[in-house]
Amino acid sequence: MKLQNIILLALLFIYSICSAQHKNEDTLVSQQSNGKQSDFNTQFNEILSAYIQVKNALVNNDANAASSAAMLITKTVDAVNTKSLNNKQLLNWTLYAEKISLDADHIKGTPEVVHQREHFMSLSKNLYELAKALNVNNDELYYQFCPMANDGKGAYWLSEQLKIRNPYYGKKMLSCGLNKVTLPAPKQ
């Protein structure tokens, strides 16, 4: 009987050691995955930051600054590491990344603010849809709307601030527009 108890205690001891070791391995894998996810989140927020630079350049009617910021979007989209994304995130990334890159390429490739604004409409829509689906923005974003833009059909843009600064008309109608949607920063 004593031998059985000793064997049972030895087995329980071995089991607890193995269980603790397995838990440590799971924690390490989880930390590594979170690190990769964090890398993606950082890259995506760099895209958002460059987009805000494009928006602000258009507010200021500065085609050169819009071009430079659009180049940052393209470079960052091309460099994004998607290995940490789950299937739903990867599907959304795949659906919008090429469109975002194409819009940014058009913005960086033209010296005319009017033409840049045409592609900015599409860039804004695609980036909004992706930001909404991924929900990894570091800061609160505002999806704003100008009813006068796009020949009276209206157009949207993302902003880092609640105060309207219209990228479609710049100083002509700087405060024309309204907030439609707020994308909150996810809780950490």
C-alpha positions as a Python dict, from the first residue, in 0.01 Angstrom:
ca = {
    (1, 'M'): (0, 0, 0),
    (2, 'K'): (277, 241, 87),
    (3, 'L'): (449, 159, -241),
    (4, 'Q'): (129, 242, -433),
    (5, 'N'): (99, 576, -254),
    (6, 'I'): (461, 658, -330),
    (7, 'I'): (412, 567, -696),
    (8, 'L'): (91, 771, -710),
    (9, 'L'): (262, 1072, -552),
    (10, 'A'): (556, 1035, -792),
    (11, 'L'): (318, 1026, -1090),
    (12, 'L'): (129, 1332, -963),
    (13, 'F'): (459, 1513, -914),
    (14, 'I'): (576, 1425, -1267),
    (15, 'Y'): (237, 1526, -1409),
    (16, 'S'): (247, 1864, -1235),
    (17, 'I'): (599, 1933, -1366),
    (18, 'C'): (499, 1838, -1722),
    (19, 'S'): (180, 2042, -1697),
    (20, 'A'): (370, 2349, -1576),
    (21, 'Q'): (627, 2308, -1854),
    (22, 'H'): (349, 2277, -2115),
    (23, 'K'): (181, 2590, -1975),
    (24, 'N'): (510, 2784, -2003),
    (25, 'E'): (546, 2671, -2367),
    (26, 'D'): (188, 2786, -2442),
    (27, 'T'): (260, 3122, -2282),
    (28, 'L'): (576, 3162, -2492),
    (29, 'V'): (388, 3077, -2814),
    (30, 'S'): (112, 3320, -2716),
    (31, 'Q'): (365, 3596, -2646),
    (32, 'Q'): (534, 3534, -2980),
    (33, 'S'): (199, 3549, -3161),
    (34, 'N'): (107, 3871, -2980),
    (35, 'G'): (443, 4014, -3083),
    (36, 'K'): (370, 3937, -3447),
    (37, 'Q'): (17, 4076, -3412),
    (38, 'S'): (168, 4383, -3252),
    (39, 'D'): (400, 4418, -3554),
    (40, 'F'): (101, 4410, -3788),
    (41, 'N'): (-87, 4659, -3571),
    (42, 'T'): (214, 4893, -3578),
    (43, 'Q'): (240, 4867, -3955),
    (44, 'F'): (-131, 4925, -4003),
    (45, 'N'): (-118, 5232, -3780),
    (46, 'E'): (174, 5360, -3988),
    (47, 'I'): (-55, 5335, -4291),
    (48, 'L'): (-324, 5529, -4101),
    (49, 'S'): (-68, 5791, -4002),
    (50, 'A'): (48, 5835, -4362),
    (51, 'Y'): (-316, 5856, -4472),
    (52, 'I'): (-375, 6138, -4220),
    (53, 'Q'): (-71, 6314, -4370),
    (54, 'V'): (-232, 6284, -4715),
    (55, 'K'): (-559, 6418, -4578),
    (56, 'N'): (-388, 6713, -4410),
    (57, 'A'): (-186, 6788, -4725),
    (58, 'L'): (-509, 6800, -4926),
    (59, 'V'): (-665, 7028, -4664),
    (60, 'N'): (-369, 7259, -4727),
    (61, 'N'): (-385, 7216, -5109),
    (62, 'D'): (-29, 7079, -5099),
    (63, 'A'): (8, 6826, -5384),
    (64, 'N'): (376, 6758, -5308),
    (65, 'A'): (311, 6670, -4945),
    (66, 'A'): (14, 6453, -5048),
    (67, 'S'): (238, 6274, -5297),
    (68, 'S'): (509, 6209, -5038),
    (69, 'A'): (263, 6078, -4780),
    (70, 'A'): (95, 5855, -5040),
    (71, 'M'): (436, 5706, -5116),
    (72, 'L'): (464, 5612, -4747),
    (73, 'I'): (129, 5434, -4769),
    (74, 'T'): (243, 5231, -5069),
    (75, 'K'): (576, 5137, -4909),
    (76, 'T'): (413, 5035, -4583),
    (77, 'V'): (137, 4832, -4751),
    (78, 'D'): (404, 4647, -4949),
    (79, 'A'): (604, 4573, -4633),
    (80, 'V'): (319, 4453, -4410),
    (81, 'N'): (377, 4116, -4247),
    (82, 'T'): (48, 3925, -4248),
    (83, 'K'): (173, 3600, -4089),
    (84, 'S'): (9, 3674, -3755),
    (85, 'L'): (-337, 3748, -3897),
    (86, 'N'): (-626, 3513, -3841),
    (87, 'N'): (-831, 3402, -4142),
    (88, 'K'): (-1089, 3682, -4113),
    (89, 'Q'): (-821, 3951, -4076),
    (90, 'L'): (-622, 3809, -4366),
    (91, 'L'): (-933, 3801, -4586),
    (92, 'N'): (-1005, 4167, -4510),
    (93, 'W'): (-641, 4266, -4561),
    (94, 'T'): (-631, 4083, -4894),
    (95, 'L'): (-957, 4244, -5002),
    (96, 'Y'): (-844, 4603, -4938),
    (97, 'A'): (-461, 4619, -4942),
    (98, 'E'): (-427, 4621, -5321),
    (99, 'K'): (-700, 4884, -5358),
    (100, 'I'): (-536, 5105, -5096),
    (101, 'S'): (-199, 5067, -5263),
    (102, 'L'): (-346, 5147, -5605),
    (103, 'D'): (-520, 5461, -5477),
    (104, 'A'): (-201, 5574, -5302),
    (105, 'D'): (-2, 5511, -5623),
    (106, 'H'): (-240, 5738, -5815),
    (107, 'I'): (-215, 6010, -5552),
    (108, 'K'): (165, 5999, -5547),
    (109, 'G'): (181, 5987, -5927),
    (110, 'T'): (-1, 6310, -6000),
    (111, 'P'): (100, 6668, -5919),
    (112, 'E'): (-258, 6796, -5936),
    (113, 'V'): (-456, 6831, -5612),
    (114, 'V'): (-788, 6795, -5799),
    (115, 'H'): (-686, 6455, -5938),
    (116, 'Q'): (-538, 6351, -5602),
    (117, 'R'): (-872, 6427, -5438),
    (118, 'E'): (-1052, 6198, -5683),
    (119, 'H'): (-838, 5904, -5572),
    (120, 'F'): (-854, 6016, -5212),
    (121, 'M'): (-1228, 5940, -5216),
    (122, 'S'): (-1162, 5576, -5299),
    (123, 'L'): (-862, 5555, -5065),
    (124, 'S'): (-1077, 5689, -4782),
    (125, 'K'): (-1358, 5442, -4841),
    (126, 'N'): (-1123, 5143, -4864),
    (127, 'L'): (-916, 5241, -4562),
    (128, 'Y'): (-1229, 5305, -4356),
    (129, 'E'): (-1368, 4961, -4440),
    (130, 'L'): (-1036, 4796, -4352),
    (131, 'A'): (-991, 4993, -4028),
    (132, 'K'): (-1348, 4905, -3926),
    (133, 'A'): (-1293, 4534, -4000),
    (134, 'L'): (-953, 4505, -3831),
    (135, 'N'): (-1023, 4726, -3529),
    (136, 'V'): (-653, 4779, -3447),
    (137, 'N'): (-627, 5158, -3478),
    (138, 'N'): (-426, 5307, -3190),
    (139, 'D'): (-636, 5622, -3171),
    (140, 'E'): (-998, 5715, -3222),
    (141, 'L'): (-1080, 5790, -3586),
    (142, 'Y'): (-1367, 5992, -3729),
    (143, 'Y'): (-1534, 5907, -4058),
    (144, 'Q'): (-1644, 6244, -4189),
    (145, 'F'): (-1861, 6345, -4482),
    (146, 'C'): (-1883, 6645, -4714),
    (147, 'P'): (-2215, 6659, -4902),
    (148, 'M'): (-2077, 6911, -5155),
    (149, 'A'): (-1780, 6702, -5272),
    (150, 'N'): (-1783, 6472, -5573),
    (151, 'D'): (-2011, 6700, -5777),
    (152, 'G'): (-2273, 6711, -5503),
    (153, 'K'): (-2277, 6332, -5452),
    (154, 'G'): (-2076, 6368, -5134),
    (155, 'A'): (-1751, 6209, -5021),
    (156, 'Y'): (-1606, 6068, -4700),
    (157, 'W'): (-1268, 6079, -4531),
    (158, 'L'): (-1105, 5960, -4209),
    (159, 'S'): (-981, 6214, -3960),
    (160, 'E'): (-778, 6201, -3643),
    (161, 'Q'): (-981, 6489, -3498),
    (162, 'L'): (-1346, 6560, -3441),
    (163, 'K'): (-1311, 6913, -3582),
    (164, 'I'): (-1390, 6919, -3955),
    (165, 'R'): (-1099, 6999, -4185),
    (166, 'N'): (-1229, 6928, -4535),
    (167, 'P'): (-969, 6769, -4768),
    (168, 'Y'): (-1193, 6805, -5074),
    (169, 'Y'): (-1218, 7184, -5066),
    (170, 'G'): (-936, 7291, -4839),
    (171, 'K'): (-951, 7659, -4746),
    (172, 'K'): (-1249, 7723, -4978),
    (173, 'M'): (-1482, 7534, -4744),
    (174, 'L'): (-1257, 7423, -4461),
    (175, 'S'): (-1531, 7334, -4214),
    (176, 'C'): (-1787, 7192, -4461),
    (177, 'G'): (-1885, 6847, -4343),
    (178, 'L'): (-2002, 6642, -4051),
    (179, 'N'): (-1900, 6342, -3848),
    (180, 'K'): (-2079, 6023, -3950),
    (181, 'V'): (-1902, 5745, -3760),
    (182, 'T'): (-1648, 5721, -3482),
    (183, 'L'): (-1407, 5427, -3485),
    (184, 'P'): (-1295, 5391, -3125),
    (185, 'A'): (-947, 5269, -3045),
    (186, 'P'): (-977, 4912, -2916),
    (187, 'K'): (-939, 4862, -2544),
    (188, 'Q'): (-596, 4728, -2456),
}
